[in-house]
């Protein structure tokens, strides 16, 4: 059996192979944010930095969230962090040796003036615990809002269903039940729990795919293993 499951979409009667790209927000090869690698070793990319306002909900460990933010910075993004864990994010910024202006901090709930452009997209990281999209800044061009959550809870249906893409490290059975109810991916429910700690689930437009995070040696040294539970 393949390490990567095949999932039947509810919106189209076909089987979705993680090596294929039925979703316009995802691609193998080309340009975009590298989420990981598929079973063939090809990069799985998410077009996370774009002109259209973009919402990404991440559920998992802080190290994995920081790994993905690090990769967005490497693509040239300006990052603003709103967090209830300032010490952890300050240490992250120091470890990766960011240049001036690459990562800024704002108070949770503070309005952030639009600053993204075609030359430099903006990522707003909201690491503030349970929250819905309605409580975050209005969507603006060239801004990606990246919500970081440590767990899926009852009440997260609006956050899950309103995201352009949802990124999930291995879930508990209870978390998976909430997730598939919000995303309409019931056939993926068991895989959300069973996947290896090294894998991440990407859900967009009711299509679920999987990728191995494949951190580099530099990422492992500066951020650590991107696992949810140690």
MDAnalysis code that builds the backbone (N, CA, C; Angstrom):
import MDAnalysis as mda
import numpy as np

u = mda.Universe.empty(690, n_residues=230, atom_resindex=np.repeat(np.arange(230), 3), trajectory=True)
u.add_TopologyAttr("name", ["N", "CA", "C"] * 230)
u.add_TopologyAttr("resid", np.arange(1, 231))
u.add_TopologyAttr("resname", ["UNK", "UNK", "UNK", "UNK", "UNK", "UNK", "UNK", "UNK", "UNK", "UNK", "UNK", "UNK", "UNK", "UNK", "UNK", "UNK", "UNK", "UNK", "UNK", "UNK", "UNK", "UNK", "UNK", "UNK", "UNK", "UNK", "UNK", "UNK", "UNK", "UNK", "UNK", "UNK", "UNK", "UNK", "UNK", "UNK", "UNK", "UNK", "UNK", "UNK", "UNK", "UNK", "UNK", "UNK", "UNK", "UNK", "UNK", "UNK", "UNK", "UNK", "UNK", "UNK", "UNK", "UNK", "UNK", "UNK", "UNK", "UNK", "UNK", "UNK", "UNK", "UNK", "UNK", "UNK", "UNK", "UNK", "UNK", "UNK", "UNK", "UNK", "UNK", "UNK", "UNK", "UNK", "UNK", "UNK", "UNK", "UNK", "UNK", "UNK", "UNK", "UNK", "UNK", "UNK", "UNK", "UNK", "UNK", "UNK", "UNK", "UNK", "UNK", "UNK", "UNK", "UNK", "UNK", "UNK", "UNK", "UNK", "UNK", "UNK", "UNK", "UNK", "UNK", "UNK", "UNK", "UNK", "UNK", "UNK", "UNK", "UNK", "UNK", "UNK", "UNK", "UNK", "UNK", "UNK", "UNK", "UNK", "UNK", "UNK", "UNK", "UNK", "UNK", "UNK", "UNK", "UNK", "UNK", "UNK", "UNK", "UNK", "UNK", "UNK", "UNK", "UNK", "UNK", "UNK", "UNK", "UNK", "UNK", "UNK", "UNK", "UNK", "UNK", "UNK", "UNK", "UNK", "UNK", "UNK", "UNK", "UNK", "UNK", "UNK", "UNK", "UNK", "UNK", "UNK", "UNK", "UNK", "UNK", "UNK", "UNK", "UNK", "UNK", "UNK", "UNK", "UNK", "UNK", "UNK", "UNK", "UNK", "UNK", "UNK", "UNK", "UNK", "UNK", "UNK", "UNK", "UNK", "UNK", "UNK", "UNK", "UNK", "UNK", "UNK", "UNK", "UNK", "UNK", "UNK", "UNK", "UNK", "UNK", "UNK", "UNK", "UNK", "UNK", "UNK", "UNK", "UNK", "UNK", "UNK", "UNK", "UNK", "UNK", "UNK", "UNK", "UNK", "UNK", "UNK", "UNK", "UNK", "UNK", "UNK", "UNK", "UNK", "UNK", "UNK", "UNK", "UNK", "UNK", "UNK", "UNK", "UNK", "UNK", "UNK", "UNK", "UNK", "UNK", "UNK", "UNK", "UNK"])
u.atoms.positions = np.array([
    [0.846, -1.200, 0.000],
    [0.000, 0.000, 0.000],
    [0.876, 1.242, 0.000],
    [0.450, 2.273, -0.748],
    [1.199, 3.520, -0.802],
    [1.184, 4.208, 0.555],
    [2.254, 4.932, 0.854],
    [2.290, 5.736, 2.071],
    [1.303, 6.885, 1.972],
    [0.878, 7.232, 0.765],
    [-0.001, 8.361, 0.558],
    [-1.367, 7.860, 0.098],
    [-2.425, 8.167, 0.815],
    [-3.734, 7.634, 0.471],
    [-4.331, 8.301, -0.755],
    [-5.304, 7.623, -1.345],
    [-6.119, 8.188, -2.400],
    [-7.461, 8.537, -1.793],
    [-7.979, 9.707, -2.118],
    [-9.215, 10.176, -1.503],
    [-10.211, 10.562, -2.581],
    [-11.439, 10.106, -2.428],
    [-12.479, 10.457, -3.387],
    [-13.140, 11.761, -2.963],
    [-13.140, 12.730, -3.869],
    [-13.734, 14.032, -3.594],
    [-15.252, 13.944, -3.592],
    [-15.900, 14.749, -2.768],
    [-17.354, 14.789, -2.757],
    [-17.905, 15.642, -3.892],
    [-17.087, 16.504, -4.492],
    [-17.588, 17.384, -5.538],
    [-17.315, 16.842, -6.918],
    [-16.568, 15.786, -7.054],
    [-16.331, 15.188, -8.363],
    [-16.086, 13.703, -8.169],
    [-16.656, 12.914, -9.028],
    [-16.556, 11.464, -8.871],
    [-15.275, 10.954, -9.508],
    [-14.169, 11.248, -8.870],
    [-12.895, 10.737, -9.340],
    [-11.980, 10.559, -8.152],
    [-10.963, 9.741, -8.321],
    [-9.990, 9.523, -7.256],
    [-8.850, 10.507, -7.423],
    [-8.473, 11.141, -6.324],
    [-7.437, 12.163, -6.366],
    [-6.141, 11.578, -5.856],
    [-5.157, 11.477, -6.713],
    [-3.833, 10.992, -6.359],
    [-3.008, 12.170, -5.869],
    [-2.273, 12.044, -4.735],
    [-1.435, 13.137, -4.277],
    [-0.409, 13.573, -5.303],
    [-0.109, 12.783, -6.304],
    [0.829, 13.190, -7.338],
    [0.190, 14.007, -8.427],
    [-1.155, 14.108, -8.408],
    [-1.839, 14.919, -9.397],
    [-2.168, 16.274, -8.808],
    [-2.686, 17.197, -9.645],
    [-2.968, 18.543, -9.165],
    [-4.324, 19.018, -9.660],
    [-5.428, 18.438, -9.142],
    [-6.739, 18.863, -9.591],
    [-7.137, 20.223, -9.064],
    [-6.500, 20.665, -8.015],
    [-6.855, 21.915, -7.368],
    [-5.945, 23.017, -7.884],
    [-6.531, 24.119, -8.332],
    [-5.737, 25.199, -8.905],
    [-4.813, 25.840, -7.879],
    [-5.117, 25.670, -6.594],
    [-4.276, 26.268, -5.562],
    [-3.032, 25.450, -5.278],
    [-2.949, 24.251, -5.838],
    [-1.834, 23.360, -5.571],
    [-1.159, 22.961, -6.862],
    [0.137, 22.713, -6.791],
    [0.865, 22.249, -7.971],
    [2.062, 21.439, -7.530],
    [2.511, 20.557, -8.404],
    [3.756, 19.827, -8.199],
    [4.795, 20.452, -9.114],
    [5.893, 20.920, -8.540],
    [6.884, 21.622, -9.344],
    [6.436, 23.053, -9.587],
    [7.212, 23.810, -10.373],
    [6.862, 25.196, -10.647],
    [7.193, 26.094, -9.477],
    [6.358, 27.132, -9.244],
    [6.643, 28.094, -8.197],
    [5.579, 28.088, -7.127],
    [5.926, 28.500, -5.930],
    [4.991, 28.567, -4.824],
    [5.658, 28.154, -3.528],
    [4.875, 28.159, -2.462],
    [5.365, 27.755, -1.149],
    [5.497, 26.243, -1.105],
    [6.688, 25.762, -0.817],
    [6.887, 24.317, -0.720],
    [6.339, 23.813, 0.612],
    [5.286, 23.007, 0.527],
    [4.730, 22.378, 1.716],
    [5.513, 21.125, 2.066],
    [5.918, 20.389, 1.054],
    [6.676, 19.156, 1.253],
    [6.884, 18.462, -0.070],
    [7.044, 17.146, -0.026],
    [7.264, 16.361, -1.248],
    [6.258, 15.219, -1.314],
    [5.822, 14.923, -2.538],
    [4.886, 13.823, -2.707],
    [5.622, 12.495, -2.727],
    [4.916, 11.428, -2.986],
    [5.522, 10.097, -2.905],
    [6.563, 9.865, -3.990],
    [6.571, 10.721, -5.020],
    [7.573, 10.612, -6.074],
    [8.789, 11.498, -5.804],
    [8.751, 12.246, -4.695],
    [9.843, 13.147, -4.364],
    [9.722, 14.516, -4.990],
    [8.617, 14.775, -5.678],
    [8.404, 16.070, -6.317],
    [7.847, 17.065, -5.308],
    [8.335, 18.315, -5.300],
    [7.795, 19.300, -4.367],
    [6.294, 19.516, -4.560],
    [5.562, 19.579, -3.458],
    [4.147, 19.937, -3.464],
    [4.063, 21.397, -3.043],
    [3.548, 22.223, -3.936],
    [3.588, 23.667, -3.751],
    [2.191, 24.239, -3.594],
    [2.076, 25.239, -2.746],
    [0.828, 25.962, -2.535],
    [1.054, 27.403, -2.957],
    [0.181, 27.924, -3.797],
    [0.325, 29.307, -4.248],
    [-0.196, 30.232, -3.148],
    [0.594, 30.359, -2.098],
    [0.171, 31.054, -0.892],
    [0.374, 32.556, -0.970],
    [1.289, 33.012, -1.799],
    [1.589, 34.439, -1.909],
    [1.088, 34.914, -3.262],
    [-0.036, 35.597, -3.258],
    [-0.668, 35.980, -4.512],
    [-1.463, 37.264, -4.323],
    [-1.920, 37.824, -5.436],
    [-2.651, 39.087, -5.371],
    [-3.977, 38.936, -4.636],
    [-4.652, 37.817, -4.850],
    [-5.935, 37.602, -4.189],
    [-5.729, 37.427, -2.686],
    [-6.561, 38.064, -1.868],
    [-6.476, 37.822, -0.424],
    [-6.601, 36.328, -0.143],
    [-5.719, 35.813, 0.703],
    [-5.626, 34.365, 0.899],
    [-5.714, 34.025, 2.381],
    [-6.496, 33.011, 2.685],
    [-6.664, 32.553, 4.067],
    [-6.154, 31.122, 4.190],
    [-5.203, 30.924, 5.096],
    [-4.675, 29.589, 5.366],
    [-4.850, 29.300, 6.853],
    [-5.445, 28.166, 7.165],
    [-5.583, 27.728, 8.557],
    [-4.667, 26.532, 8.777],
    [-3.796, 26.662, 9.760],
    [-2.846, 25.593, 10.093],
    [-3.188, 25.038, 11.460],
    [-3.214, 23.719, 11.569],
    [-3.452, 23.050, 12.849],
    [-2.313, 22.070, 13.093],
    [-1.524, 22.335, 14.136],
    [-0.394, 21.464, 14.427],
    [0.564, 22.110, 15.401],
    [1.802, 21.642, 15.380],
    [2.813, 22.116, 16.310],
    [3.432, 23.434, 15.882],
    [3.952, 24.169, 16.857],
    [4.541, 25.473, 16.571],
    [5.752, 25.355, 15.660],
    [6.571, 24.321, 15.836],
    [7.763, 24.175, 14.999],
    [7.388, 24.033, 13.526],
    [6.335, 23.302, 13.243],
    [5.895, 23.142, 11.857],
    [5.362, 24.460, 11.316],
    [4.590, 25.174, 12.119],
    [4.093, 26.482, 11.690],
    [5.251, 27.418, 11.372],
    [6.260, 27.419, 12.233],
    [7.415, 28.286, 12.002],
    [8.215, 27.842, 10.786],
    [8.267, 26.548, 10.529],
    [8.930, 26.057, 9.325],
    [8.265, 26.628, 8.080],
    [6.936, 26.611, 8.038],
    [6.218, 27.125, 6.879],
    [6.374, 28.636, 6.756],
    [6.373, 29.341, 7.879],
    [6.608, 30.787, 7.843],
    [8.017, 31.084, 7.343],
    [8.985, 30.305, 7.797],
    [10.365, 30.463, 7.334],
    [10.438, 30.317, 5.818],
    [9.717, 29.352, 5.280],
    [9.725, 29.147, 3.830],
    [9.041, 30.300, 3.098],
    [8.028, 30.904, 3.709],
    [7.396, 32.072, 3.088],
    [8.337, 33.269, 3.099],
    [9.089, 33.421, 4.182],
    [10.084, 34.496, 4.238],
    [11.135, 34.286, 3.164],
    [11.535, 33.033, 2.954],
    [12.531, 32.732, 1.925],
    [12.035, 33.096, 0.532],
    [10.707, 33.142, 0.350],
    [10.133, 33.552, -0.928],
    [10.030, 35.066, -1.048],
    [10.434, 35.782, 0.007],
    [10.435, 37.236, -0.042],
    [9.291, 37.901, 0.684],
    [8.479, 37.146, 1.422],
    [7.323, 37.724, 2.095],
    [7.740, 38.571, 3.294],
    [6.973, 39.610, 3.538],
    [7.065, 40.386, 4.772],
    [6.073, 39.767, 5.747],
    [6.521, 39.460, 6.959],
    [5.686, 38.738, 7.917],
    [5.406, 39.614, 9.135],
    [4.145, 39.666, 9.515],
    [3.726, 40.333, 10.745],
    [3.103, 39.273, 11.642],
    [3.592, 39.160, 12.867],
    [3.133, 38.121, 13.790],
    [2.310, 38.743, 14.909],
    [1.098, 38.234, 15.083],
    [0.279, 38.544, 16.247],
    [0.211, 37.268, 17.075],
    [0.695, 37.316, 18.296],
    [0.846, 36.067, 19.036],
    [0.656, 36.241, 20.532],
    [0.204, 35.171, 21.154],
    [0.177, 35.076, 22.608],
    [1.432, 34.390, 23.127],
    [2.358, 34.064, 22.197],
    [3.626, 33.412, 22.553],
    [4.796, 34.226, 22.003],
    [4.943, 35.471, 22.445],
    [5.989, 36.324, 21.867],
    [7.395, 35.794, 22.079],
    [7.653, 35.131, 23.208],
    [9.005, 34.622, 23.467],
    [9.404, 33.587, 22.423],
    [8.477, 32.693, 22.077],
    [8.785, 31.650, 21.095],
    [9.019, 32.225, 19.702],
    [8.246, 33.228, 19.323],
    [8.420, 33.818, 18.001],
    [9.647, 34.728, 17.944],
    [9.962, 35.391, 19.050],
    [11.187, 36.190, 19.091],
    [12.406, 35.290, 18.966],
    [12.392, 34.164, 19.668],
    [13.501, 33.211, 19.563],
    [13.620, 32.670, 18.142],
    [12.492, 32.411, 17.497],
    [12.491, 31.950, 16.104],
    [13.167, 32.979, 15.200],
    [12.796, 34.242, 15.351],
    [13.391, 35.295, 14.523],
    [14.896, 35.393, 14.750],
    [15.317, 35.231, 15.990],
    [16.747, 35.307, 16.294],
    [17.504, 34.113, 15.728],
    [16.912, 32.930, 15.806],
    [17.592, 31.728, 15.332],
    [17.804, 31.740, 13.829],
    [16.836, 32.245, 13.089],
    [16.978, 32.197, 11.634],
    [17.667, 33.433, 11.079],
    [18.032, 34.393, 11.951],
    [18.838, 35.528, 11.520],
    [18.174, 36.394, 10.473],
    [16.952, 36.848, 10.762],
    [16.224, 37.645, 9.783],
    [16.813, 39.037, 9.637],
    [16.720, 39.563, 8.429],
    [17.137, 40.929, 8.178],
    [16.076, 41.915, 8.629],
    [16.389, 43.211, 8.628],
    [15.440, 44.236, 9.071],
    [14.151, 44.198, 8.250],
    [13.024, 44.257, 8.951],
    [11.741, 44.349, 8.277],
    [11.153, 43.049, 7.790],
    [11.885, 41.942, 7.910],
    [11.364, 40.671, 7.400],
    [10.293, 40.099, 8.315],
    [10.414, 40.357, 9.630],
    [9.420, 39.868, 10.578],
    [9.157, 40.945, 11.616],
    [7.903, 41.341, 11.717],
    [7.483, 42.371, 12.649],
    [6.451, 41.786, 13.604],
    [6.230, 42.469, 14.718],
    [5.247, 42.014, 15.694],
    [4.154, 43.063, 15.856],
    [2.932, 42.588, 16.064],
    [1.800, 43.454, 16.361],
    [0.997, 42.809, 17.480],
    [0.291, 43.627, 18.225],
    [-0.527, 43.101, 19.314],
    [-1.723, 42.330, 18.759],
    [-2.116, 41.239, 19.409],
    [-3.326, 40.538, 18.979],
    [-4.513, 41.497, 18.924],
    [-5.236, 41.478, 17.821],
    [-6.375, 42.363, 17.645],
    [-6.036, 43.701, 17.029],
    [-4.758, 44.029, 16.943],
    [-4.351, 45.305, 16.352],
    [-4.590, 45.297, 14.846],
    [-5.129, 46.403, 14.325],
    [-5.345, 46.524, 12.892],
    [-4.014, 46.769, 12.196],
    [-3.788, 46.046, 11.119],
    [-2.516, 46.123, 10.404],
    [-2.753, 46.786, 9.056],
    [-2.183, 47.968, 8.819],
    [-2.382, 48.642, 7.537],
    [-1.848, 47.788, 6.392],
    [-2.539, 47.773, 5.254],
    [-2.058, 46.989, 4.112],
    [-0.665, 47.424, 3.686],
    [0.220, 46.459, 3.487],
    [1.589, 46.771, 3.076],
    [2.089, 45.846, 1.982],
    [1.300, 44.861, 1.591],
    [1.728, 43.924, 0.564],
    [1.661, 44.526, -0.823],
    [2.491, 44.013, -1.707],
    [2.530, 44.492, -3.088],
    [3.046, 43.373, -3.971],
    [3.020, 43.602, -5.282],
    [3.543, 42.609, -6.208],
    [5.022, 42.363, -5.953],
    [5.718, 43.385, -5.443],
    [7.147, 43.235, -5.171],
    [7.409, 42.461, -3.889],
    [6.485, 42.553, -2.931],
    [6.682, 41.871, -1.648],
    [5.331, 41.578, -1.011],
    [4.915, 40.343, -1.092],
    [3.649, 39.950, -0.476],
    [3.766, 40.011, 1.044],
    [2.621, 40.114, 1.694],
    [2.581, 40.218, 3.153],
    [1.881, 39.000, 3.743],
    [2.436, 38.493, 4.832],
    [1.827, 37.380, 5.562],
    [1.549, 37.846, 6.986],
    [0.308, 37.757, 7.407],
    [-0.059, 38.064, 8.786],
    [-0.288, 36.744, 9.507],
    [0.542, 36.470, 10.495],
    [0.438, 35.243, 11.285],
    [-0.401, 35.545, 12.520],
    [-1.505, 34.834, 12.675],
    [-2.367, 35.004, 13.842],
    [-2.250, 33.763, 14.717],
    [-1.401, 33.848, 15.728],
    [-1.175, 32.755, 16.676],
    [-1.771, 33.192, 18.003],
    [-3.097, 33.244, 18.048],
    [-3.783, 33.876, 19.173],
    [-4.844, 32.978, 19.804],
    [-4.776, 31.686, 19.544],
    [-5.772, 30.784, 20.099],
    [-7.034, 30.762, 19.255],
    [-8.152, 30.272, 19.826],
    [-9.396, 30.165, 19.060],
    [-9.829, 31.513, 18.496],
    [-10.114, 31.538, 17.198],
    [-10.512, 32.777, 16.529],
    [-11.208, 32.411, 15.230],
    [-12.053, 33.301, 14.750],
    [-12.715, 33.122, 13.464],
    [-12.263, 34.190, 12.489],
    [-12.536, 33.954, 11.218],
    [-12.106, 34.920, 10.200],
    [-12.751, 36.276, 10.404],
    [-13.963, 36.310, 10.941],
    [-14.664, 37.579, 11.116],
    [-13.977, 38.494, 12.118],
    [-13.131, 37.931, 12.975],
    [-12.432, 38.729, 13.989],
    [-11.060, 39.190, 13.524],
    [-10.662, 38.777, 12.334],
    [-9.360, 39.174, 11.807],
    [-9.517, 40.350, 10.856],
    [-8.392, 40.947, 10.462],
    [-8.428, 42.090, 9.559],
    [-9.167, 41.746, 8.272],
    [-9.874, 42.714, 7.695],
    [-10.500, 42.468, 6.393],
    [-9.452, 42.070, 5.355],
    [-9.854, 41.233, 4.424],
    [-8.933, 40.758, 3.396],
    [-8.504, 41.903, 2.487],
    [-7.224, 41.947, 2.172],
    [-6.680, 42.947, 1.253],
    [-5.759, 42.244, 0.264],
    [-5.496, 42.916, -0.852],
    [-4.655, 42.336, -1.895],
    [-3.239, 42.109, -1.389],
    [-2.620, 41.068, -1.891],
    [-1.240, 40.703, -1.587],
    [-1.019, 40.434, -0.099],
    [-2.070, 39.986, 0.564],
    [-1.930, 39.586, 1.973],
    [-2.441, 38.160, 2.149],
    [-1.628, 37.365, 2.826],
    [-2.027, 36.022, 3.227],
    [-2.167, 36.002, 4.739],
    [-3.319, 35.616, 5.226],
    [-3.531, 35.468, 6.661],
    [-3.320, 34.003, 7.021],
    [-2.379, 33.760, 7.920],
    [-1.961, 32.413, 8.291],
    [-2.309, 32.204, 9.757],
    [-3.412, 31.515, 10.009],
    [-3.864, 31.272, 11.378],
    [-3.202, 30.007, 11.907],
    [-2.580, 30.119, 13.071],
    [-1.877, 28.997, 13.698],
    [-2.696, 28.514, 14.890],
    [-3.069, 27.258, 14.851],
    [-3.824, 26.663, 15.946],
    [-3.156, 25.372, 16.391],
    [-3.121, 25.154, 17.691],
    [-2.508, 23.949, 18.222],
    [-3.407, 22.736, 18.184],
    [-4.726, 22.944, 18.079],
    [-5.665, 21.830, 18.063],
    [-6.948, 22.254, 17.366],
    [-7.674, 21.257, 16.857],
    [-8.995, 21.490, 16.281],
    [-10.028, 21.321, 17.388],
    [-10.931, 22.299, 17.496],
    [-11.940, 22.275, 18.543],
    [-13.326, 22.412, 17.937],
    [-14.324, 21.923, 18.664],
    [-15.705, 22.211, 18.286],
    [-15.865, 23.729, 18.297],
    [-16.413, 24.278, 17.249],
    [-16.489, 25.722, 17.098],
    [-15.537, 26.247, 16.045],
    [-14.624, 25.387, 15.559],
    [-13.672, 25.793, 14.524],
    [-14.222, 25.611, 13.109],
    [-15.494, 25.257, 12.980],
    [-16.055, 24.994, 11.654],
    [-15.945, 26.217, 10.747],
    [-16.171, 27.408, 11.291],
    [-16.094, 28.619, 10.462],
    [-14.670, 28.874, 10.005],
    [-13.710, 28.647, 10.879],
    [-12.303, 28.826, 10.523],
    [-11.897, 27.821, 9.452],
    [-12.289, 26.580, 9.626],
    [-11.947, 25.540, 8.658],
    [-12.634, 25.783, 7.319],
    [-13.935, 26.004, 7.359],
    [-14.695, 26.139, 6.126],
    [-14.415, 27.415, 5.365],
    [-13.930, 28.454, 6.045],
    [-13.673, 29.728, 5.387],
    [-12.271, 29.885, 4.853],
    [-11.433, 28.873, 5.017],
    [-10.039, 28.957, 4.568],
    [-9.917, 28.563, 3.100],
    [-8.983, 29.203, 2.410],
    [-8.649, 28.785, 1.047],
    [-7.878, 27.473, 1.069],
    [-7.092, 27.281, 2.110],
    [-6.340, 26.037, 2.279],
    [-6.230, 25.748, 3.767],
    [-6.324, 24.472, 4.113],
    [-6.167, 24.028, 5.497],
    [-5.009, 23.049, 5.540],
    [-4.078, 23.283, 6.461],
    [-2.906, 22.428, 6.632],
    [-3.023, 21.739, 7.986],
    [-2.886, 20.415, 7.983],
    [-3.141, 19.634, 9.187],
    [-2.021, 18.645, 9.445],
    [-1.413, 18.742, 10.617],
    [-0.562, 17.650, 11.064],
    [-1.474, 16.544, 11.611],
    [-0.937, 15.343, 11.902],
    [-1.802, 14.244, 12.343],
    [-2.738, 14.664, 13.473],
    [-4.016, 14.307, 13.337],
    [-5.052, 14.712, 14.271],
    [-5.467, 13.561, 15.174],
    [-6.157, 13.896, 16.248],
    [-6.840, 12.879, 17.036],
    [-8.146, 12.523, 16.325],
    [-8.759, 11.435, 16.742],
    [-10.025, 11.026, 16.135],
    [-11.095, 12.098, 16.324],
    [-11.120, 12.716, 17.500],
    [-12.116, 13.751, 17.765],
    [-11.881, 14.967, 16.867],
    [-10.621, 15.343, 16.688],
    [-10.307, 16.475, 15.815],
    [-10.680, 16.176, 14.368],
    [-10.416, 14.958, 13.938],
    [-10.725, 14.578, 12.556],
    [-12.222, 14.652, 12.287],
    [-13.029, 14.280, 13.258],
    [-14.482, 14.338, 13.087],
    [-14.949, 15.764, 12.846],
    [-14.451, 16.704, 13.637],
    [-14.804, 18.114, 13.450],
    [-14.324, 18.608, 12.092],
    [-13.119, 18.203, 11.723],
    [-12.504, 18.687, 10.489],
    [-13.270, 18.244, 9.256],
    [-13.571, 16.968, 9.154],
    [-14.244, 16.483, 7.940],
    [-15.672, 17.004, 7.852],
    [-16.293, 17.249, 8.988],
    [-17.640, 17.820, 8.961],
    [-17.608, 19.233, 8.375],
    [-16.562, 19.989, 8.695],
    [-16.452, 21.357, 8.189],
    [-15.987, 21.412, 6.744],
    [-15.125, 20.475, 6.344],
    [-14.496, 20.538, 5.024],
    [-15.157, 19.647, 3.979],
    [-16.033, 18.744, 4.391],
    [-16.681, 17.863, 3.432],
    [-15.747, 16.838, 2.827],
    [-14.828, 16.328, 3.636],
    [-13.856, 15.336, 3.147],
    [-13.961, 14.068, 3.988],
    [-15.143, 13.517, 4.085],
    [-15.378, 12.401, 4.999],
    [-14.523, 11.187, 4.680],
    [-14.192, 10.960, 3.409],
    [-13.412, 9.779, 3.070],
    [-11.954, 9.908, 3.494],
    [-11.542, 11.101, 3.885],
    [-10.172, 11.293, 4.363],
    [-10.062, 11.163, 5.873],
    [-11.182, 10.967, 6.577],
    [-11.180, 11.058, 8.039],
    [-10.161, 10.134, 8.687],
    [-10.133, 8.875, 8.294],
    [-9.207, 7.948, 8.946],
    [-7.759, 8.314, 8.661],
    [-7.484, 8.839, 7.465],
    [-6.106, 9.193, 7.124],
    [-5.612, 10.406, 7.903],
    [-6.516, 11.290, 8.288],
    [-6.111, 12.452, 9.075],
    [-5.507, 12.029, 10.409],
    [-5.901, 10.858, 10.880],
    [-5.409, 10.327, 12.154],
    [-4.214, 9.406, 11.948],
    [-4.217, 8.633, 10.861],
    [-3.260, 7.541, 10.677],
    [-1.949, 7.957, 10.026],
    [-1.877, 9.123, 9.423],
    [-0.662, 9.474, 8.687],
    [0.545, 9.574, 9.617],
    [1.720, 9.408, 9.027],
    [2.976, 9.497, 9.765],
    [3.172, 10.904, 10.316],
    [3.870, 11.042, 11.459],
    [4.177, 12.372, 11.983],
    [4.962, 13.242, 11.003],
    [5.626, 12.612, 10.036],
    [6.420, 13.364, 9.063],
    [5.579, 13.947, 7.938],
    [4.287, 13.573, 7.876],
    [3.419, 14.028, 6.792],
    [2.518, 15.164, 7.241],
    [2.044, 15.913, 6.262],
    [1.075, 16.977, 6.502],
    [-0.040, 16.824, 5.478],
    [-1.263, 17.091, 5.910],
    [-2.423, 17.055, 5.024],
    [-2.707, 18.459, 4.525],
    [-2.978, 18.577, 3.223],
    [-3.360, 19.847, 2.619],
    [-4.758, 19.679, 2.057],
    [-5.701, 20.501, 2.496],
    [-7.070, 20.435, 1.996],
    [-7.425, 21.772, 1.370],
    [-7.882, 21.728, 0.128],
    [-8.346, 22.925, -0.570],
    [-9.453, 22.517, -1.524],
    [-10.559, 23.238, -1.494],
    [-11.704, 22.939, -2.357],
    [-12.168, 21.487, -2.211],
    [-12.199, 21.034, -0.979],
    [-12.675, 19.686, -0.626],
    [-11.802, 18.567, -1.183],
    [-10.616, 18.883, -1.592],
    [-9.668, 17.864, -2.040],
    [-8.552, 17.772, -1.011],
    [-8.288, 16.561, -0.539],
    [-7.222, 16.335, 0.438],
    [-6.026, 15.699, -0.245],
    [-4.847, 16.212, 0.099],
    [-3.599, 15.653, -0.413],
    [-2.614, 15.564, 0.744],
    [-1.537, 14.826, 0.516],
    [-0.549, 14.623, 1.565],
    [0.849, 14.876, 1.025],
    [1.724, 15.338, 1.915],
    [3.116, 15.552, 1.533],
    [3.997, 15.318, 2.752],
    [5.208, 14.854, 2.508],
    [6.221, 14.763, 3.562],
    [6.859, 16.135, 3.711],
    [6.957, 16.637, 4.931],
    [7.468, 17.991, 5.152],
    [8.897, 18.173, 4.647],
    [9.709, 17.148, 4.748],
    [11.075, 17.137, 4.199],
    [11.888, 18.375, 4.575],
    [12.065, 18.647, 5.876],
    [12.881, 19.804, 6.254],
    [14.333, 19.618, 5.849],
    [14.977, 20.717, 5.496],
    [16.394, 20.679, 5.152],
    [17.230, 20.612, 6.425],
    [18.515, 20.358, 6.270],
    [19.414, 20.343, 7.431],
    [19.405, 21.700, 8.124],
    [19.390, 22.779, 7.343],
    [19.356, 24.122, 7.924],
    [18.075, 24.326, 8.720],
    [16.949, 23.907, 8.184],
    [15.680, 24.068, 8.889],
    [15.658, 23.254, 10.178],
    [16.207, 22.059, 10.145],
    [16.250, 21.240, 11.357],
    [17.138, 21.861, 12.425],
    [18.262, 22.436, 12.000],
    [19.181, 23.042, 12.975],
    [18.588, 24.293, 13.604],
    [17.879, 25.083, 12.834],
    [17.410, 26.373, 13.329],
    [16.018, 26.315, 13.955],
    [15.181, 25.391, 13.497],
    [13.803, 25.325, 13.978],
    [13.545, 24.073, 14.798],
    [14.177, 22.980, 14.413],
    [13.965, 21.712, 15.097],
    [13.007, 20.829, 14.322],
    [12.808, 19.598, 14.777],
    [11.907, 18.673, 14.079],
    [10.478, 19.227, 14.046],
    [9.854, 19.288, 12.880],
    [8.514, 19.883, 12.771],
    [7.396, 18.890, 13.066],
    [7.435, 18.291, 14.247],
    [6.416, 17.312, 14.616],
    [5.422, 17.961, 15.568],
    [4.221, 17.437, 15.558],
    [3.183, 18.026, 16.400],
    [3.362, 17.649, 17.859],
    [3.584, 16.375, 18.122],
    [3.736, 15.897, 19.495],
    [5.098, 15.237, 19.634],
    [5.833, 15.574, 20.690],
    [7.142, 14.976, 20.928],
    [7.087, 14.100, 22.170],
])
